[in-house]
Every structure is written in structure tokens, then in C-alpha cells.
Amino acid sequence: MTAYYGEDAAARYDREERGVPGDVAFYVGLARRAEPPVLELGCGTGRVTVAIARAGVPAVGLDLSEPMLRRARRRAAGVRNVRWVLGDMREFRLPERFGLVVVPHRSFQHLLTAGDLLATLQRVHQHLRPGGRLAFNLFNPELPILSGGPPARGTVYGSVPLRYPTRAEVEDALDRAGFAVEALYGDFAGAPFQAVSTEMVWVARPRLSPPAAAPGS
């Protein structure tokens, strides 16, 4: 994985991206019910991390792009209970354990192989407190409106590659990483997931048995 978001892309992202309707309220709601702190992977310019911290929940935001983190730090000016970490979500090691890990706005789609996704989920599992949760959302690549079959790859801002894992692939990766699916929604209002849903909104908890070790760990 490469830090594709340089200065220009980070500026454009910060200017244009508003997320998916309802996503901030959804993740903040989970954060308020979790044992602190909360970790956001792929935090970008801090849209969700700062909202969680402003809600009174200590938060850590991790991202691979230093230009994105610089903008996150500016967004968080005056917010005391937030920390920023430059790192790769596939191989991060942090000293604390978290009651909630969130991966909003389809950030898992920057993981370009099935191995990347599994390695990241295993890292998340290792960093969760007992009883903690993982929550994330992905675009549903199997929408009937898509012609020619679901896309395997795509781009954002013309140069940042994305991958579109299917529901079956995500379920398999979660299982292999030691998670049990708690819920799968079709939007951030809690509607059941259907074939026509735009989003896959996942909530998962670690199983009692530990997952297999991540490759290279």
C-alpha cells in the first residue's frame, strides 16, 4: 500500500468529501457506548475522528498520509482528547487497546488484495478490548444497476486505486480473522441490507477463540 494522498489529493479530499449520509452520527453513537478510547483507521482529514472526540470520547486517528494528518490536526485545533498516528492499517502496533475500532467512508477499499484485508482485520482483533467492536462501511459492488458485473477495482481522484470486496469475501475475511458479524445494514439508519442497498455497514465482535497470526507478524 502506498500513501496515494499527497498534498493536492489531500486538499481536494478535505474540500469535497462529506461522507455517506448519516455516517458521522452512526459512528459517534457507537463511540459513546464503547469503552474508550476509540480508534479510526484511514482517518483522512479527521472528519469522523474529530466528531467522536468532540462528543467527549478519547479518540486516535491513524492514516498513511502525512498531508491528510496535517489537515486533521488543523481540524482538531482546541480538541484535547484526540491523537494522530502516521501508520499503515495492515501492520500498526499501538500501546493501548480500544473499545471500538471504526473504518468509515469505505477506507477498507484502499486495501488492494484479500491478504491486505485479512492482515488488517487481524491487527484490529489484536487491538480490541474484550467485548470491543469493529464497525465499517463499504460500497455494495453487487448493485443490480451496475452493468457488466461488479467492479473489482476502481479509482478516486483519478489516481487513487480502490478495490470492491463482495459481501461473501468480507464475511470470509471476518471469520478468518476471528470475528463474528453482529449486524449488516444497508444504510446508516439501520435498514436491513438488501441487494439494492448502496452500502454495506458492518458491525462485528471478536469471537472468544483467537484468530490465526497475521502474515509476517
VENQUIJO-V33420 format. One record per residue. N is the residue number from 1. PSI is psi in radians with two decimals (999 if undefined). OMEGA is omega in whole degrees, -180 to 180 (NA if undefined). NEAR is the number of other ideal C-beta (glycine too) atoms within 12 Angstrom. Layout:
n=N psi=PSI omega=OMEGA near=NEAR
n=N psi=PSI omega=OMEGA near=NEAR
//
This chain:
n=1 psi=2.39 omega=-180 near=31
n=2 psi=2.62 omega=175 near=15
n=3 psi=1.44 omega=-174 near=23
n=4 psi=-0.43 omega=-176 near=27
n=5 psi=1.61 omega=172 near=35
n=6 psi=-2.90 omega=-175 near=20
n=7 psi=-0.84 omega=-176 near=17
n=8 psi=-0.79 omega=-180 near=18
n=9 psi=-0.66 omega=178 near=27
n=10 psi=-0.71 omega=179 near=31
n=11 psi=-0.75 omega=179 near=21
n=12 psi=-0.73 omega=177 near=22
n=13 psi=-0.85 omega=-178 near=32
n=14 psi=-0.59 omega=-177 near=27
n=15 psi=-0.62 omega=-168 near=14
n=16 psi=-0.52 omega=-171 near=15
n=17 psi=2.20 omega=178 near=27
n=18 psi=0.11 omega=178 near=17
n=19 psi=-2.82 omega=179 near=24
n=20 psi=2.41 omega=-178 near=31
n=21 psi=2.22 omega=177 near=16
n=22 psi=-0.06 omega=-173 near=25
n=23 psi=-0.71 omega=-178 near=34
n=24 psi=-0.83 omega=180 near=28
n=25 psi=-0.66 omega=179 near=22
n=26 psi=-0.89 omega=-177 near=35
n=27 psi=-0.63 omega=177 near=44
n=28 psi=-0.69 omega=178 near=31
n=29 psi=-0.76 omega=176 near=26
n=30 psi=-0.71 omega=-179 near=43
n=31 psi=-0.69 omega=-180 near=40
n=32 psi=-0.46 omega=-179 near=23
n=33 psi=-0.08 omega=-176 near=21
n=34 psi=2.73 omega=171 near=32
n=35 psi=2.17 omega=-177 near=21
n=36 psi=2.83 omega=-1 near=26
n=37 psi=3.08 omega=177 near=34
n=38 psi=2.46 omega=179 near=48
n=39 psi=2.29 omega=170 near=50
n=40 psi=2.20 omega=174 near=51
n=41 psi=2.46 omega=-176 near=45
n=42 psi=0.81 omega=-171 near=47
n=43 psi=-0.26 omega=178 near=46
n=44 psi=-2.27 omega=-178 near=44
n=45 psi=0.25 omega=168 near=37
n=46 psi=0.25 omega=-176 near=40
n=47 psi=-0.81 omega=-178 near=36
n=48 psi=-0.74 omega=-179 near=49
n=49 psi=-0.79 omega=-179 near=49
n=50 psi=-0.67 omega=178 near=36
n=51 psi=-0.70 omega=177 near=34
n=52 psi=-0.80 omega=180 near=45
n=53 psi=-0.68 omega=178 near=36
n=54 psi=-0.40 omega=176 near=25
n=55 psi=0.02 omega=176 near=26
n=56 psi=0.17 omega=-178 near=18
n=57 psi=2.11 omega=176 near=33
n=58 psi=2.35 omega=-173 near=28
n=59 psi=2.63 omega=174 near=43
n=60 psi=2.29 omega=176 near=40
n=61 psi=2.24 omega=-179 near=48
n=62 psi=2.33 omega=178 near=41
n=63 psi=2.72 omega=-178 near=41
n=64 psi=-0.21 omega=-175 near=32
n=65 psi=2.03 omega=177 near=38
n=66 psi=-0.69 omega=176 near=20
n=67 psi=-0.64 omega=177 near=26
n=68 psi=-0.75 omega=-179 near=41
n=69 psi=-0.60 omega=176 near=33
n=70 psi=-0.71 omega=178 near=24
n=71 psi=-0.62 omega=176 near=32
n=72 psi=-0.72 omega=179 near=39
n=73 psi=-0.67 omega=177 near=26
n=74 psi=-0.71 omega=178 near=19
n=75 psi=-0.58 omega=-175 near=27
n=76 psi=0.20 omega=-179 near=29
n=77 psi=2.20 omega=180 near=15
n=78 psi=-0.10 omega=178 near=12
n=79 psi=2.08 omega=-170 near=25
n=80 psi=-0.47 omega=-171 near=13
n=81 psi=0.74 omega=179 near=22
n=82 psi=2.52 omega=179 near=36
n=83 psi=2.55 omega=-177 near=31
n=84 psi=2.41 omega=-177 near=31
n=85 psi=2.24 omega=172 near=32
n=86 psi=2.08 omega=-177 near=23
n=87 psi=2.95 omega=-178 near=29
n=88 psi=2.17 omega=-176 near=24
n=89 psi=-0.32 omega=180 near=41
n=90 psi=-0.34 omega=-171 near=30
n=91 psi=0.44 omega=-178 near=25
n=92 psi=2.63 omega=174 near=33
n=93 psi=2.00 omega=-179 near=17
n=94 psi=2.67 omega=-174 near=24
n=95 psi=-0.45 omega=-177 near=12
n=96 psi=2.93 omega=174 near=23
n=97 psi=2.67 omega=-168 near=25
n=98 psi=2.55 omega=175 near=41
n=99 psi=-0.28 omega=179 near=32
n=100 psi=2.35 omega=170 near=43
n=101 psi=2.24 omega=180 near=51
n=102 psi=2.58 omega=177 near=48
n=103 psi=1.37 omega=-174 near=43
n=104 psi=3.04 omega=169 near=45
n=105 psi=0.71 omega=170 near=39
n=106 psi=0.46 omega=-177 near=33
n=107 psi=-0.47 omega=176 near=45
n=108 psi=-0.34 omega=-179 near=41
n=109 psi=-0.13 omega=171 near=39
n=110 psi=-0.15 omega=176 near=38
n=111 psi=1.97 omega=-165 near=36
n=112 psi=0.00 omega=176 near=25
n=113 psi=2.79 omega=175 near=22
n=114 psi=-0.60 omega=178 near=23
n=115 psi=-0.66 omega=177 near=22
n=116 psi=-0.78 omega=-180 near=30
n=117 psi=-0.80 omega=-180 near=39
n=118 psi=-0.78 omega=180 near=33
n=119 psi=-0.70 omega=180 near=32
n=120 psi=-0.77 omega=179 near=45
n=121 psi=-0.63 omega=177 near=42
n=122 psi=-0.68 omega=176 near=34
n=123 psi=-0.74 omega=178 near=36
n=124 psi=-0.82 omega=-180 near=45
n=125 psi=-0.74 omega=-179 near=38
n=126 psi=-0.37 omega=-176 near=31
n=127 psi=0.04 omega=180 near=34
n=128 psi=2.48 omega=170 near=36
n=129 psi=2.79 omega=171 near=24
n=130 psi=2.28 omega=-178 near=15
n=131 psi=0.03 omega=-180 near=17
n=132 psi=3.01 omega=-177 near=33
n=133 psi=2.72 omega=171 near=35
n=134 psi=2.34 omega=177 near=47
n=135 psi=2.39 omega=-180 near=46
n=136 psi=2.85 omega=176 near=48
n=137 psi=2.58 omega=179 near=40
n=138 psi=2.67 omega=171 near=41
n=139 psi=2.47 omega=177 near=31
n=140 psi=1.88 omega=-175 near=33
n=141 psi=-0.04 omega=-176 near=31
n=142 psi=0.36 omega=179 near=26
n=143 psi=2.33 omega=179 near=23
n=144 psi=-0.41 omega=-178 near=14
n=145 psi=-0.24 omega=-180 near=13
n=146 psi=2.17 omega=179 near=18
n=147 psi=2.64 omega=177 near=8
n=148 psi=0.22 omega=178 near=8
n=149 psi=2.83 omega=-178 near=12
n=150 psi=2.46 omega=-179 near=24
n=151 psi=2.51 omega=174 near=21
n=152 psi=-0.62 omega=-178 near=20
n=153 psi=2.80 omega=174 near=18
n=154 psi=-2.98 omega=179 near=21
n=155 psi=2.81 omega=171 near=17
n=156 psi=2.49 omega=-175 near=25
n=157 psi=0.47 omega=172 near=21
n=158 psi=-0.30 omega=-174 near=12
n=159 psi=-0.24 omega=-177 near=15
n=160 psi=1.95 omega=-175 near=32
n=161 psi=2.55 omega=178 near=23
n=162 psi=2.69 omega=175 near=28
n=163 psi=2.63 omega=-175 near=31
n=164 psi=1.43 omega=179 near=31
n=165 psi=2.50 omega=179 near=37
n=166 psi=2.93 omega=177 near=25
n=167 psi=-0.79 omega=-178 near=28
n=168 psi=-0.69 omega=180 near=16
n=169 psi=-0.73 omega=180 near=29
n=170 psi=-0.78 omega=179 near=39
n=171 psi=-0.75 omega=179 near=23
n=172 psi=-0.77 omega=-180 near=18
n=173 psi=-0.73 omega=177 near=37
n=174 psi=-0.78 omega=179 near=37
n=175 psi=-0.79 omega=-179 near=23
n=176 psi=-0.50 omega=-180 near=24
n=177 psi=-0.05 omega=177 near=38
n=178 psi=0.38 omega=-179 near=27
n=179 psi=2.63 omega=168 near=37
n=180 psi=2.34 omega=-180 near=22
n=181 psi=2.16 omega=177 near=28
n=182 psi=-0.69 omega=-179 near=20
n=183 psi=2.61 omega=171 near=24
n=184 psi=1.99 omega=-179 near=29
n=185 psi=2.82 omega=177 near=30
n=186 psi=-0.12 omega=175 near=27
n=187 psi=-3.11 omega=-176 near=24
n=188 psi=0.06 omega=173 near=33
n=189 psi=-0.03 omega=178 near=17
n=190 psi=0.28 omega=177 near=19
n=191 psi=2.53 omega=178 near=19
n=192 psi=2.52 omega=178 near=15
n=193 psi=2.34 omega=177 near=28
n=194 psi=2.93 omega=-179 near=18
n=195 psi=-0.51 omega=-177 near=18
n=196 psi=0.02 omega=179 near=16
n=197 psi=2.42 omega=177 near=28
n=198 psi=-0.66 omega=-175 near=28
n=199 psi=2.67 omega=162 near=34
n=200 psi=1.91 omega=-179 near=42
n=201 psi=1.92 omega=-172 near=41
n=202 psi=2.47 omega=167 near=39
n=203 psi=2.25 omega=-177 near=32
n=204 psi=2.70 omega=176 near=35
n=205 psi=2.60 omega=175 near=29
n=206 psi=2.46 omega=169 near=32
n=207 psi=2.93 omega=-178 near=20
n=208 psi=-0.63 omega=-180 near=12
n=209 psi=2.49 omega=-178 near=12
n=210 psi=2.66 omega=177 near=16
n=211 psi=2.94 omega=173 near=29
n=212 psi=2.69 omega=-179 near=18
n=213 psi=2.52 omega=177 near=16
n=214 psi=2.56 omega=178 near=29
n=215 psi=2.26 omega=178 near=20
n=216 psi=0.06 omega=-179 near=13
n=217 psi=999 omega=NA near=17
//
